[in-house]
Amino acid sequence: MPIEMSRYCIPYTPFRGRLEESTLCLVSNAGVYAEGQPPFDLEGDLSLRKIPSDVHSGSLRIAHDHYNHSDADQDANLVFPVDRLRELVAEKKIGALTTEFIGKGFSTAMREIKERVAWEIAKEVDRLRPDIVLLTGG
Amino acid sequence: MLAYPTVLVTVNVEQTEQARPPRAFHPEPFTLGHAFGRKGDAALQKRILMDALDLFVHPQEPGTIARKRYE
């Protein structure tokens, strides 16, 4: 099913700040969750996982049957670059990270994603008050 | 609710071309499961990340996908 979320217009939000002063939130569709959280249902899952941004990358898990994540199972930074983001903060290349990041799993329920889940993600992002948002898939 | 600038790092170009997000970055030649390059290669992962974040500062036409090839 084609994804046509932006067929007619592109919801573009300008960025006028400086990366060095910006707080970043990571939102991932790659099926990443933290150890101790329930894994995503591989058949389809519209729930979200709030992942602390100080999570140990070795405690991240991936529940997703629609891409090969064998390398990412050993190095989650391939799809969820928490270590690299923290390094960029330490190097003062970005300002800070939100306290939590957001993980989502696989689903083909595009209408529900568009009409409900996208808004749930937006509300979570809004609660975290970043300046910029990094989106990743698998 | 406020609006937030986003950038997508994608290795699924076909789907991203259909979705037309405001900012998208494709690191070539990487495929699904390797959006930030190779496992254990922190330097490469960080280069891809910074190149993607640079789209906030130097944006392309919204709806297009910026591409860069890594060896």
N, CA and C atoms of all chains as a GROMACS GRO file, in nm:
protein
  627
    1MET      N    1   0.085  -0.119   0.000
    1MET     CA    2   0.000   0.000   0.000
    1MET      C    3   0.088   0.124   0.000
    2PRO      N    4   0.070   0.213  -0.095
    2PRO     CA    5   0.154   0.333  -0.099
    2PRO      C    6   0.132   0.420   0.024
    3ILE      N    7   0.236   0.483   0.067
    3ILE     CA    8   0.224   0.577   0.179
    3ILE      C    9   0.209   0.716   0.118
    4GLU      N   10   0.102   0.781   0.146
    4GLU     CA   11   0.076   0.910   0.082
    4GLU      C   12   0.053   1.019   0.187
    5MET      N   13   0.130   1.011   0.294
    5MET     CA   14   0.110   1.108   0.401
    5MET      C   15   0.139   1.250   0.353
    6SER      N   16   0.226   1.265   0.257
    6SER     CA   17   0.266   1.399   0.214
    6SER      C   18   0.242   1.416   0.065
    7ARG      N   19   0.136   1.361   0.013
    7ARG     CA   20   0.115   1.364  -0.131
    7ARG      C   21   0.089   1.505  -0.183
    8TYR      N   22   0.015   1.580  -0.108
    8TYR     CA   23  -0.028   1.709  -0.159
    8TYR      C   24   0.053   1.826  -0.105
    9CYS      N   25   0.102   1.813   0.017
    9CYS     CA   26   0.188   1.918   0.070
    9CYS      C   27   0.284   1.855   0.169
   10ILE      N   28   0.392   1.922   0.192
   10ILE     CA   29   0.494   1.870   0.283
   10ILE      C   30   0.494   1.956   0.409
   11PRO      N   31   0.468   1.895   0.524
   11PRO     CA   32   0.460   1.974   0.649
   11PRO      C   33   0.598   2.013   0.698
   12TYR      N   34   0.652   2.117   0.637
   12TYR     CA   35   0.790   2.157   0.662
   12TYR      C   36   0.799   2.258   0.777
   13THR      N   37   0.877   2.224   0.877
   13THR     CA   38   0.901   2.316   0.988
   13THR      C   39   1.045   2.365   0.978
   14PRO      N   40   1.066   2.494   0.959
   14PRO     CA   41   1.204   2.545   0.945
   14PRO      C   42   1.282   2.529   1.075
   15PHE      N   43   1.413   2.523   1.061
   15PHE     CA   44   1.502   2.521   1.177
   15PHE      C   45   1.586   2.647   1.171
   16ARG      N   46   1.580   2.728   1.273
   16ARG     CA   47   1.653   2.855   1.271
   16ARG      C   48   1.756   2.863   1.383
   17GLY      N   49   1.776   2.754   1.453
   17GLY     CA   50   1.869   2.758   1.566
   17GLY      C   51   2.008   2.712   1.527
   18ARG      N   52   2.082   2.672   1.628
   18ARG     CA   53   2.216   2.616   1.609
   18ARG      C   54   2.216   2.475   1.667
   19LEU      N   55   2.274   2.382   1.593
   19LEU     CA   56   2.278   2.243   1.642
   19LEU      C   57   2.343   2.236   1.779
   20GLU      N   58   2.446   2.318   1.798
   20GLU     CA   59   2.521   2.313   1.923
   20GLU      C   60   2.436   2.354   2.043
   21GLU      N   61   2.325   2.419   2.017
   21GLU     CA   62   2.239   2.465   2.125
   21GLU      C   63   2.104   2.393   2.125
   22SER      N   64   2.092   2.290   2.043
   22SER     CA   65   1.961   2.226   2.022
   22SER      C   66   1.950   2.095   2.098
   23THR      N   67   1.830   2.071   2.145
   23THR     CA   68   1.799   1.944   2.211
   23THR      C   69   1.734   1.851   2.110
   24LEU      N   70   1.784   1.729   2.104
   24LEU     CA   71   1.741   1.633   2.002
   24LEU      C   72   1.659   1.520   2.063
   25CYS      N   73   1.554   1.482   1.993
   25CYS     CA   74   1.476   1.363   2.028
   25CYS      C   75   1.488   1.262   1.914
   26LEU      N   76   1.508   1.136   1.949
   26LEU     CA   77   1.517   1.028   1.851
   26LEU      C   78   1.386   0.949   1.851
   27VAL      N   79   1.331   0.932   1.733
   27VAL     CA   80   1.209   0.853   1.716
   27VAL      C   81   1.238   0.746   1.612
   28SER      N   82   1.218   0.621   1.649
   28SER     CA   83   1.258   0.511   1.561
   28SER      C   84   1.144   0.416   1.535
   29ASN      N   85   1.139   0.372   1.410
   29ASN     CA   86   1.039   0.276   1.364
   29ASN      C   87   1.099   0.137   1.350
   30ALA      N   88   1.217   0.118   1.410
   30ALA     CA   89   1.295  -0.002   1.384
   30ALA      C   90   1.265  -0.118   1.478
   31GLY      N   91   1.166  -0.102   1.564
   31GLY     CA   92   1.133  -0.212   1.655
   31GLY      C   93   1.223  -0.219   1.776
   32VAL      N   94   1.285  -0.107   1.810
   32VAL     CA   95   1.379  -0.104   1.924
   32VAL      C   96   1.302  -0.081   2.054
   33TYR      N   97   1.340  -0.157   2.155
   33TYR     CA   98   1.286  -0.136   2.289
   33TYR      C   99   1.398  -0.167   2.389
   34ALA      N  100   1.377  -0.127   2.512
   34ALA     CA  101   1.480  -0.148   2.614
   34ALA      C  102   1.452  -0.276   2.691
   35GLU      N  103   1.558  -0.340   2.732
   35GLU     CA  104   1.548  -0.460   2.815
   35GLU      C  105   1.455  -0.432   2.933
   36GLY      N  106   1.363  -0.524   2.957
   36GLY     CA  107   1.267  -0.505   3.065
   36GLY      C  108   1.133  -0.453   3.016
   37GLN      N  109   1.132  -0.396   2.897
   37GLN     CA  110   1.005  -0.353   2.836
   37GLN      C  111   0.948  -0.467   2.754
   38PRO      N  112   0.817  -0.468   2.732
   38PRO     CA  113   0.761  -0.575   2.648
   38PRO      C  114   0.806  -0.560   2.504
   39PRO      N  115   0.844  -0.670   2.440
   39PRO     CA  116   0.882  -0.662   2.298
   39PRO      C  117   0.761  -0.629   2.211
   40PHE      N  118   0.786  -0.579   2.093
   40PHE     CA  119   0.677  -0.552   2.000
   40PHE      C  120   0.623  -0.683   1.943
   41ASP      N  121   0.495  -0.684   1.915
   41ASP     CA  122   0.432  -0.798   1.848
   41ASP      C  123   0.480  -0.798   1.703
   42LEU      N  124   0.542  -0.908   1.662
   42LEU     CA  125   0.602  -0.913   1.529
   42LEU      C  126   0.498  -0.911   1.417
   43GLU      N  127   0.376  -0.946   1.449
   43GLU     CA  128   0.271  -0.947   1.346
   43GLU      C  129   0.216  -0.807   1.318
   44GLY      N  130   0.249  -0.716   1.406
   44GLY     CA  131   0.198  -0.580   1.393
   44GLY      C  132   0.173  -0.521   1.530
   45ASP      N  133   0.223  -0.401   1.552
   45ASP     CA  134   0.214  -0.343   1.686
   45ASP      C  135   0.212  -0.191   1.674
   46LEU      N  136   0.112  -0.130   1.729
   46LEU     CA  137   0.099   0.015   1.719
   46LEU      C  138   0.134   0.085   1.850
   47SER      N  139   0.183   0.008   1.946
   47SER     CA  140   0.219   0.071   2.074
   47SER      C  141   0.358   0.134   2.064
   48LEU      N  142   0.388   0.218   2.160
   48LEU     CA  143   0.516   0.289   2.162
   48LEU      C  144   0.596   0.247   2.284
   49ARG      N  145   0.726   0.262   2.276
   49ARG     CA  146   0.814   0.239   2.391
   49ARG      C  147   0.890   0.368   2.419
   50LYS      N  148   0.884   0.412   2.543
   50LYS     CA  149   0.962   0.530   2.584
   50LYS      C  150   1.095   0.480   2.636
   51ILE      N  151   1.200   0.513   2.567
   51ILE     CA  152   1.332   0.460   2.599
   51ILE      C  153   1.418   0.571   2.656
   52PRO      N  154   1.466   0.556   2.780
   52PRO     CA  155   1.552   0.661   2.838
   52PRO      C  156   1.672   0.689   2.748
   53SER      N  157   1.704   0.816   2.731
   53SER     CA  158   1.815   0.848   2.640
   53SER      C  159   1.950   0.814   2.699
   54ASP      N  160   1.954   0.781   2.830
   54ASP     CA  161   2.081   0.736   2.888
   54ASP      C  162   2.088   0.584   2.895
   55VAL      N  163   2.003   0.518   2.820
   55VAL     CA  164   2.001   0.371   2.820
   55VAL      C  165   2.135   0.316   2.772
   56HIS      N  166   2.176   0.206   2.829
   56HIS     CA  167   2.297   0.138   2.781
   56HIS      C  168   2.263   0.071   2.648
   57SER      N  169   2.342   0.101   2.546
   57SER     CA  170   2.307   0.049   2.412
   57SER      C  171   2.304  -0.104   2.410
   58GLY      N  172   2.383  -0.165   2.499
   58GLY     CA  173   2.385  -0.312   2.504
   58GLY      C  174   2.257  -0.370   2.562
   59SER      N  175   2.174  -0.287   2.622
   59SER     CA  176   2.048  -0.337   2.676
   59SER      C  177   1.931  -0.310   2.583
   60LEU      N  178   1.959  -0.260   2.464
   60LEU     CA  179   1.852  -0.241   2.366
   60LEU      C  180   1.824  -0.371   2.293
   61ARG      N  181   1.697  -0.394   2.262
   61ARG     CA  182   1.655  -0.513   2.191
   61ARG      C  183   1.574  -0.472   2.069
   62ILE      N  184   1.564  -0.561   1.973
   62ILE     CA  185   1.489  -0.532   1.851
   62ILE      C  186   1.388  -0.643   1.826
   63ALA      N  187   1.262  -0.606   1.811
   63ALA     CA  188   1.157  -0.701   1.775
   63ALA      C  189   1.096  -0.654   1.644
   64HIS      N  190   1.140  -0.713   1.535
   64HIS     CA  191   1.096  -0.669   1.402
   64HIS      C  192   1.134  -0.780   1.303
   65ASP      N  193   1.038  -0.835   1.234
   65ASP     CA  194   1.064  -0.948   1.144
   65ASP      C  195   1.078  -0.907   0.998
   66HIS      N  196   1.079  -0.777   0.970
   66HIS     CA  197   1.075  -0.736   0.830
   66HIS      C  198   1.203  -0.670   0.783
   67TYR      N  199   1.309  -0.685   0.857
   67TYR     CA  200   1.443  -0.652   0.808
   67TYR      C  201   1.542  -0.734   0.888
   68ASN      N  202   1.661  -0.749   0.830
   68ASN     CA  203   1.765  -0.828   0.895
   68ASN      C  204   1.839  -0.740   0.996
   69HIS      N  205   1.815  -0.766   1.123
   69HIS     CA  206   1.880  -0.683   1.226
   69HIS      C  207   1.985  -0.762   1.303
   70SER      N  208   2.044  -0.862   1.238
   70SER     CA  209   2.143  -0.943   1.309
   70SER      C  210   2.265  -0.859   1.349
   71ASP      N  211   2.307  -0.766   1.263
   71ASP     CA  212   2.418  -0.678   1.302
   71ASP      C  213   2.373  -0.577   1.408
   72ALA      N  214   2.253  -0.525   1.391
   72ALA     CA  215   2.202  -0.427   1.488
   72ALA      C  216   2.176  -0.492   1.624
   73ASP      N  217   2.152  -0.621   1.626
   73ASP     CA  218   2.139  -0.691   1.754
   73ASP      C  219   2.270  -0.683   1.833
   74GLN      N  220   2.380  -0.677   1.760
   74GLN     CA  221   2.511  -0.667   1.826
   74GLN      C  222   2.554  -0.522   1.848
   75ASP      N  223   2.504  -0.433   1.763
   75ASP     CA  224   2.537  -0.290   1.776
   75ASP      C  225   2.412  -0.210   1.740
   76ALA      N  226   2.334  -0.178   1.843
   76ALA     CA  227   2.206  -0.110   1.821
   76ALA      C  228   2.222   0.027   1.756
   77ASN      N  229   2.343   0.082   1.763
   77ASN     CA  230   2.366   0.213   1.702
   77ASN      C  231   2.342   0.212   1.552
   78LEU      N  232   2.338   0.096   1.491
   78LEU     CA  233   2.311   0.088   1.347
   78LEU      C  234   2.172   0.139   1.312
   79VAL      N  235   2.079   0.127   1.404
   79VAL     CA  236   1.943   0.175   1.378
   79VAL      C  237   1.894   0.273   1.486
   80PHE      N  238   1.965   0.279   1.596
   80PHE     CA  239   1.921   0.360   1.711
   80PHE      C  240   2.048   0.415   1.778
   81PRO      N  241   2.103   0.523   1.723
   81PRO     CA  242   2.242   0.560   1.756
   81PRO      C  243   2.260   0.634   1.888
   82VAL      N  244   2.221   0.573   1.997
   82VAL     CA  245   2.228   0.640   2.128
   82VAL      C  246   2.370   0.674   2.169
   83ASP      N  247   2.464   0.582   2.145
   83ASP     CA  248   2.602   0.611   2.186
   83ASP      C  249   2.659   0.728   2.106
   84ARG      N  250   2.630   0.726   1.976
   84ARG     CA  251   2.683   0.834   1.891
   84ARG      C  252   2.621   0.968   1.928
   85LEU      N  253   2.495   0.969   1.960
   85LEU     CA  254   2.429   1.095   1.999
   85LEU      C  255   2.489   1.148   2.128
   86ARG      N  256   2.512   1.061   2.223
   86ARG     CA  257   2.571   1.108   2.350
   86ARG      C  258   2.713   1.160   2.326
   87GLU      N  259   2.785   1.096   2.234
   87GLU     CA  260   2.919   1.146   2.201
   87GLU      C  261   2.911   1.286   2.138
   88LEU      N  262   2.812   1.307   2.053
   88LEU     CA  263   2.797   1.439   1.990
   88LEU      C  264   2.763   1.546   2.093
   89VAL      N  265   2.688   1.509   2.194
   89VAL     CA  266   2.661   1.604   2.303
   89VAL      C  267   2.791   1.634   2.378
   90ALA      N  268   2.867   1.530   2.409
   90ALA     CA  269   2.993   1.548   2.482
   90ALA      C  270   3.091   1.634   2.401
   91GLU      N  271   3.083   1.620   2.268
   91GLU     CA  272   3.172   1.700   2.180
   91GLU      C  273   3.113   1.838   2.151
   92LYS      N  274   2.997   1.867   2.209
   92LYS     CA  275   2.929   1.996   2.193
   92LYS      C  276   2.888   2.022   2.047
   93LYS      N  277   2.862   1.915   1.974
   93LYS     CA  278   2.813   1.932   1.837
   93LYS      C  279   2.661   1.941   1.832
   94ILE      N  280   2.597   1.884   1.932
   94ILE     CA  281   2.456   1.910   1.957
   94ILE      C  282   2.442   1.946   2.105
   95GLY      N  283   2.334   2.017   2.136
   95GLY     CA  284   2.324   2.072   2.271
   95GLY      C  285   2.293   1.969   2.377
   96ALA      N  286   2.188   1.891   2.356
   96ALA     CA  287   2.142   1.798   2.458
   96ALA      C  288   2.048   1.696   2.393
   97LEU      N  289   2.011   1.599   2.472
   97LEU     CA  290   1.914   1.498   2.429
   97LEU      C  291   1.791   1.508   2.519
   98THR      N  292   1.676   1.478   2.464
   98THR     CA  293   1.558   1.470   2.548
   98THR      C  294   1.575   1.355   2.647
   99THR      N  295   1.502   1.358   2.756
   99THR     CA  296   1.520   1.254   2.858
   99THR      C  297   1.481   1.116   2.806
  100GLU      N  298   1.390   1.114   2.711
  100GLU     CA  299   1.344   0.986   2.655
  100GLU      C  300   1.346   0.994   2.503
  101PHE      N  301   1.362   0.876   2.444
  101PHE     CA  302   1.343   0.860   2.300
  101PHE      C  303   1.220   0.771   2.280
  102ILE      N  304   1.177   0.758   2.156
  102ILE     CA  305   1.054   0.685   2.129
  102ILE      C  306   1.080   0.573   2.029
  103GLY      N  307   1.036   0.453   2.065
  103GLY     CA  308   1.049   0.338   1.978
  103GLY      C  309   0.913   0.288   1.933
  104LYS      N  310   0.908   0.245   1.808
  104LYS     CA  311   0.784   0.191   1.752
  104LYS      C  312   0.819   0.066   1.672
  105GLY      N  313   0.722  -0.023   1.661
  105GLY     CA  314   0.745  -0.148   1.591
  105GLY      C  315   0.683  -0.151   1.452
  106PHE      N  316   0.678  -0.272   1.396
  106PHE     CA  317   0.626  -0.292   1.260
  106PHE      C  318   0.474  -0.288   1.260
  107SER      N  319   0.420  -0.229   1.154
  107SER     CA  320   0.276  -0.234   1.133
  107SER      C  321   0.245  -0.197   0.989
  108THR      N  322   0.142  -0.257   0.935
  108THR     CA  323   0.095  -0.218   0.801
  108THR      C  324  -0.036  -0.140   0.812
  109ALA      N  325  -0.079  -0.109   0.932
  109ALA     CA  326  -0.207  -0.039   0.952
  109ALA      C  327  -0.187   0.110   0.927
  110MET      N  328  -0.166   0.145   0.799
  110MET     CA  329  -0.125   0.281   0.766
  110MET      C  330  -0.230   0.385   0.804
  111ARG      N  331  -0.357   0.350   0.784
  111ARG     CA  332  -0.459   0.448   0.819
  111ARG      C  333  -0.457   0.480   0.968
  112GLU      N  334  -0.443   0.375   1.050
  112GLU     CA  335  -0.440   0.396   1.195
  112GLU      C  336  -0.313   0.470   1.238
  113ILE      N  337  -0.204   0.438   1.169
  113ILE     CA  338  -0.079   0.511   1.199
  113ILE      C  339  -0.098   0.658   1.171
  114LYS      N  340  -0.155   0.686   1.054
  114LYS     CA  341  -0.171   0.826   1.014
  114LYS      C  342  -0.271   0.900   1.103
  115GLU      N  343  -0.381   0.833   1.133
  115GLU     CA  344  -0.490   0.903   1.202
  115GLU      C  345  -0.476   0.902   1.354
  116ARG      N  346  -0.405   0.802   1.409
  116ARG     CA  347  -0.397   0.795   1.556
  116ARG      C  348  -0.253   0.793   1.606
  117VAL      N  349  -0.175   0.695   1.558
  117VAL     CA  350  -0.042   0.674   1.618
  117VAL      C  351   0.051   0.792   1.593
  118ALA      N  352   0.045   0.848   1.473
  118ALA     CA  353   0.132   0.963   1.443
  118ALA      C  354   0.105   1.077   1.542
  119TRP      N  355  -0.022   1.092   1.578
  119TRP     CA  356  -0.056   1.197   1.675
  119TRP      C  357  -0.008   1.162   1.814
  120GLU      N  358  -0.013   1.033   1.849
  120GLU     CA  359   0.040   0.992   1.980
  120GLU      C  360   0.190   1.019   1.988
  121ILE      N  361   0.260   0.989   1.878
  121ILE     CA  362   0.404   1.017   1.876
  121ILE      C  363   0.428   1.167   1.887
  122ALA      N  364   0.348   1.244   1.812
  122ALA     CA  365   0.365   1.390   1.816
  122ALA      C  366   0.342   1.444   1.958
  123LYS      N  367   0.244   1.388   2.027
  123LYS     CA  368   0.219   1.434   2.164
  123LYS      C  369   0.336   1.400   2.256
  124GLU      N  370   0.393   1.281   2.237
  124GLU     CA  371   0.509   1.244   2.319
  124GLU      C  372   0.627   1.336   2.289
  125VAL      N  373   0.649   1.362   2.161
  125VAL     CA  374   0.757   1.453   2.124
  125VAL      C  375   0.732   1.590   2.184
  126ASP      N  376   0.610   1.635   2.176
  126ASP     CA  377   0.576   1.767   2.230
  126ASP      C  378   0.602   1.773   2.380
  127ARG      N  379   0.572   1.664   2.449
  127ARG     CA  380   0.596   1.658   2.593
  127ARG      C  381   0.745   1.669   2.624
  128LEU      N  382   0.828   1.614   2.536
  128LEU     CA  383   0.973   1.612   2.559
  128LEU      C  384   1.041   1.743   2.518
  129ARG      N  385   0.973   1.825   2.441
  129ARG     CA  386   1.018   1.959   2.403
  129ARG      C  387   1.158   1.963   2.340
  130PRO      N  388   1.179   1.889   2.235
  130PRO     CA  389   1.308   1.901   2.166
  130PRO      C  390   1.308   2.024   2.075
  131ASP      N  391   1.424   2.055   2.024
  131ASP     CA  392   1.434   2.155   1.917
  131ASP      C  393   1.434   2.088   1.781
  132ILE      N  394   1.490   1.966   1.775
  132ILE     CA  395   1.498   1.892   1.650
  132ILE      C  396   1.466   1.744   1.678
  133VAL      N  397   1.419   1.675   1.573
  133VAL     CA  398   1.381   1.534   1.587
  133VAL      C  399   1.452   1.453   1.479
  134LEU      N  400   1.517   1.347   1.521
  134LEU     CA  401   1.583   1.254   1.430
  134LEU      C  402   1.495   1.130   1.416
  135LEU      N  403   1.457   1.098   1.293
  135LEU     CA  404   1.371   0.983   1.266
  135LEU      C  405   1.455   0.873   1.201
  136THR      N  406   1.436   0.749   1.247
  136THR     CA  407   1.504   0.638   1.182
  136THR      C  408   1.406   0.524   1.160
  137GLY      N  409   1.433   0.447   1.053
  137GLY     CA  410   1.356   0.326   1.029
  137GLY      C  411   1.445   0.208   1.064
  138GLY      N  412   1.443   0.106   0.981
  138GLY     CA  413   1.526  -0.012   1.010
  138GLY      C  414   1.667   0.003   0.959
  139MET      N  415  -0.004   2.228   2.050
  139MET     CA  416   0.116   2.151   2.018
  139MET      C  417   0.204   2.230   1.922
  140LEU      N  418   0.334   2.231   1.949
  140LEU     CA  419   0.428   2.300   1.862
  140LEU      C  420   0.461   2.212   1.741
  141ALA      N  421   0.528   2.271   1.644
  141ALA     CA  422   0.578   2.195   1.530
  141ALA      C  423   0.729   2.179   1.546
  142TYR      N  424   0.781   2.066   1.505
  142TYR     CA  425   0.922   2.036   1.527
  142TYR      C  426   0.991   1.999   1.397
  143PRO      N  427   1.109   2.056   1.373
  143PRO     CA  428   1.185   2.018   1.254
  143PRO      C  429   1.233   1.873   1.267
  144THR      N  430   1.222   1.798   1.159
  144THR     CA  431   1.263   1.657   1.160
  144THR      C  432   1.360   1.630   1.047
  145VAL      N  433   1.442   1.528   1.067
  145VAL     CA  434   1.519   1.471   0.957
  145VAL      C  435   1.510   1.319   0.968
  146LEU      N  436   1.489   1.254   0.856
  146LEU     CA  437   1.478   1.109   0.851
  146LEU      C  438   1.606   1.051   0.790
  147VAL      N  439   1.665   0.954   0.857
  147VAL     CA  440   1.773   0.876   0.797
  147VAL      C  441   1.710   0.751   0.741
  148THR      N  442   1.717   0.734   0.610
  148THR     CA  443   1.645   0.625   0.546
  148THR      C  444   1.737   0.535   0.464
  149VAL      N  445   1.708   0.406   0.470
  149VAL     CA  446   1.771   0.311   0.379
  149VAL      C  447   1.664   0.243   0.295
  150ASN      N  448   1.544   0.296   0.302
  150ASN     CA  449   1.433   0.245   0.221
  150ASN      C  450   1.388   0.360   0.130
  151VAL      N  451   1.464   0.378   0.023
  151VAL     CA  452   1.447   0.497  -0.061
  151VAL      C  453   1.310   0.497  -0.130
  152GLU      N  454   1.269   0.380  -0.177
  152GLU     CA  455   1.143   0.374  -0.251
  152GLU      C  456   1.026   0.421  -0.164
  153GLN      N  457   1.022   0.371  -0.042
  153GLN     CA  458   0.913   0.410   0.048
  153GLN      C  459   0.923   0.557   0.088
  154THR      N  460   1.045   0.603   0.108
  154THR     CA  461   1.064   0.743   0.147
  154THR      C  462   1.025   0.837   0.035
  155GLU      N  463   1.053   0.797  -0.090
  155GLU     CA  464   1.013   0.882  -0.204
  155GLU      C  465   0.862   0.898  -0.209
  156GLN      N  466   0.790   0.796  -0.167
  156GLN     CA  467   0.644   0.806  -0.165
  156GLN      C  468   0.597   0.892  -0.049
  157ALA      N  469   0.663   0.880   0.065
  157ALA     CA  470   0.619   0.954   0.184
  157ALA      C  471   0.656   1.102   0.177
  158ARG      N  472   0.766   1.134   0.108
  158ARG     CA  473   0.811   1.273   0.090
  158ARG      C  474   0.822   1.349   0.223
  159PRO      N  475   0.905   1.301   0.313
  159PRO     CA  476   0.925   1.377   0.437
  159PRO      C  477   1.000   1.507   0.410
  160PRO      N  478   0.992   1.602   0.503
  160PRO     CA  479   1.052   1.734   0.478
  160PRO      C  480   1.204   1.731   0.463
  161ARG      N  481   1.269   1.645   0.538
  161ARG     CA  482   1.415   1.629   0.523
  161ARG      C  483   1.446   1.481   0.534
  162ALA      N  484   1.521   1.431   0.438
  162ALA     CA  485   1.556   1.288   0.440
  162ALA      C  486   1.699   1.272   0.391
  163PHE      N  487   1.766   1.175   0.449
  163PHE     CA  488   1.906   1.151   0.415
  163PHE      C  489   1.925   1.001   0.393
  164HIS      N  490   1.986   0.967   0.280
  164HIS     CA  491   2.014   0.826   0.250
  164HIS      C  492   2.164   0.803   0.242
  165PRO      N  493   2.218   0.725   0.336
  165PRO     CA  494   2.360   0.691   0.329
  165PRO      C  495   2.380   0.571   0.236
  166GLU      N  496   2.443   0.596   0.123
  166GLU     CA  497   2.470   0.487   0.029
  166GLU      C  498   2.600   0.418   0.068
  167PRO      N  499   2.616   0.290   0.049
  167PRO     CA  500   2.526   0.194  -0.014
  167PRO      C  501   2.446   0.113   0.088
  168PHE      N  502   2.418   0.168   0.202
  168PHE     CA  503   2.366   0.085   0.311
  168PHE      C  504   2.218   0.051   0.294
  169THR      N  505   2.182  -0.063   0.346
  169THR     CA  506   2.048  -0.117   0.330
  169THR      C  507   1.984  -0.138   0.467
  170LEU      N  508   1.864  -0.192   0.466
  170LEU     CA  509   1.787  -0.210   0.591
  170LEU      C  510   1.870  -0.280   0.699
  171GLY      N  511   1.861  -0.224   0.818
  171GLY     CA  512   1.937  -0.278   0.930
  171GLY      C  513   2.071  -0.209   0.947
  172HIS      N  514   2.105  -0.118   0.853
  172HIS     CA  515   2.235  -0.052   0.856
  172HIS      C  516   2.222   0.098   0.826
  173ALA      N  517   2.123   0.160   0.884
  173ALA     CA  518   2.098   0.302   0.854
  173ALA      C  519   2.218   0.389   0.891
  174PHE      N  520   2.297   0.344   0.988
  174PHE     CA  521   2.413   0.422   1.030
  174PHE      C  522   2.543   0.349   1.000
  175GLY      N  523   2.540   0.266   0.895
  175GLY     CA  524   2.664   0.210   0.844
  175GLY      C  525   2.694   0.069   0.887
  176ARG      N  526   2.811   0.053   0.946
  176ARG     CA  527   2.859  -0.080   0.981
  176ARG      C  528   2.870  -0.095   1.132
  177LYS      N  529   2.842  -0.216   1.178
  177LYS     CA  530   2.849  -0.241   1.322
  177LYS      C  531   2.992  -0.222   1.372
  178GLY      N  532   3.003  -0.159   1.487
  178GLY     CA  533   3.134  -0.139   1.549
  178GLY      C  534   3.215  -0.026   1.489
  179ASP      N  535   3.165   0.037   1.383
  179ASP     CA  536   3.238   0.145   1.317
  179ASP      C  537   3.182   0.279   1.365
  180ALA      N  538   3.225   0.319   1.484
  180ALA     CA  539   3.169   0.439   1.546
  180ALA      C  540   3.196   0.564   1.464
  181ALA      N  541   3.314   0.572   1.404
  181ALA     CA  542   3.348   0.691   1.325
  181ALA      C  543   3.253   0.707   1.207
  182LEU      N  544   3.228   0.597   1.138
  182LEU     CA  545   3.135   0.603   1.024
  182LEU      C  546   2.993   0.635   1.072
  183GLN      N  547   2.951   0.573   1.179
  183GLN     CA  548   2.816   0.599   1.232
  183GLN      C  549   2.800   0.748   1.264
  184LYS      N  550   2.903   0.806   1.321
  184LYS     CA  551   2.894   0.947   1.359
  184LYS      C  552   2.897   1.038   1.236
  185ARG      N  553   2.973   1.000   1.134
  185ARG     CA  554   2.974   1.080   1.010
  185ARG      C  555   2.836   1.081   0.947
  186ILE      N  556   2.774   0.965   0.940
  186ILE     CA  557   2.639   0.957   0.881
  186ILE      C  558   2.543   1.042   0.963
  187LEU      N  559   2.554   1.031   1.093
  187LEU     CA  560   2.465   1.107   1.181
  187LEU      C  561   2.485   1.257   1.160
  188MET      N  562   2.608   1.303   1.157
  188MET     CA  563   2.633   1.446   1.140
  188MET      C  564   2.590   1.494   1.002
  189ASP      N  565   2.613   1.411   0.900
  189ASP     CA  566   2.571   1.450   0.764
  189ASP      C  567   2.419   1.463   0.758
  190ALA      N  568   2.349   1.376   0.829
  190ALA     CA  569   2.203   1.387   0.831
  190ALA      C  570   2.159   1.513   0.908
  191LEU      N  571   2.220   1.537   1.022
  191LEU     CA  572   2.184   1.654   1.102
  191LEU      C  573   2.219   1.784   1.029
  192ASP      N  574   2.315   1.778   0.941
  192ASP     CA  575   2.352   1.898   0.865
  192ASP      C  576   2.237   1.947   0.778
  193LEU      N  577   2.142   1.860   0.749
  193LEU     CA  578   2.025   1.903   0.669
  193LEU      C  579   1.940   2.005   0.745
  194PHE      N  580   1.953   2.009   0.876
  194PHE     CA  581   1.883   2.115   0.950
  194PHE      C  582   1.944   2.252   0.916
  195VAL      N  583   2.073   2.253   0.898
  195VAL     CA  584   2.145   2.379   0.876
  195VAL      C  585   2.149   2.414   0.728
  196HIS      N  586   2.164   2.312   0.644
  196HIS     CA  587   2.170   2.332   0.499
  196HIS      C  588   2.063   2.245   0.434
  197PRO      N  589   1.938   2.287   0.443
  197PRO     CA  590   1.829   2.202   0.392
  197PRO      C  591   1.825   2.195   0.240
  198GLN      N  592   1.775   2.084   0.191
  198GLN     CA  593   1.747   2.069   0.048
  198GLN      C  594   1.599   2.100   0.025
  199GLU      N  595   1.558   2.088  -0.098
  199GLU     CA  596   1.417   2.104  -0.131
  199GLU      C  597   1.335   2.004  -0.049
  200PRO      N  598   1.235   2.051   0.027
  200PRO     CA  599   1.152   1.957   0.104
  200PRO      C  600   1.091   1.848   0.014
  201GLY      N  601   1.093   1.726   0.062
  201GLY     CA  602   1.038   1.616  -0.016
  201GLY      C  603   1.142   1.542  -0.098
  202THR      N  604   1.263   1.595  -0.104
  202THR     CA  605   1.369   1.525  -0.176
  202THR      C  606   1.457   1.450  -0.076
  203ILE      N  607   1.537   1.360  -0.128
  203ILE     CA  608   1.625   1.280  -0.042
  203ILE      C  609   1.770   1.317  -0.070
  204ALA      N  610   1.839   1.368   0.030
  204ALA     CA  611   1.982   1.392   0.017
  204ALA      C  612   2.055   1.258   0.023
  205ARG      N  613   2.156   1.244  -0.058
  205ARG     CA  614   2.230   1.116  -0.062
  205ARG      C  615   2.379   1.144  -0.051
  206LYS      N  616   2.446   1.054   0.015
  206LYS     CA  617   2.591   1.061   0.020
  206LYS      C  618   2.645   0.919   0.024
  207ARG      N  619   2.751   0.898  -0.051
  207ARG     CA  620   2.808   0.762  -0.056
  207ARG      C  621   2.927   0.752   0.038
  208TYR      N  622   2.932   0.643   0.110
  208TYR     CA  623   3.040   0.616   0.205
  208TYR      C  624   3.114   0.491   0.159
  209GLU      N  625   3.242   0.493   0.175
  209GLU     CA  626   3.322   0.376   0.135
  209GLU      C  627   3.333   0.279   0.251
   0.00000   0.00000   0.00000
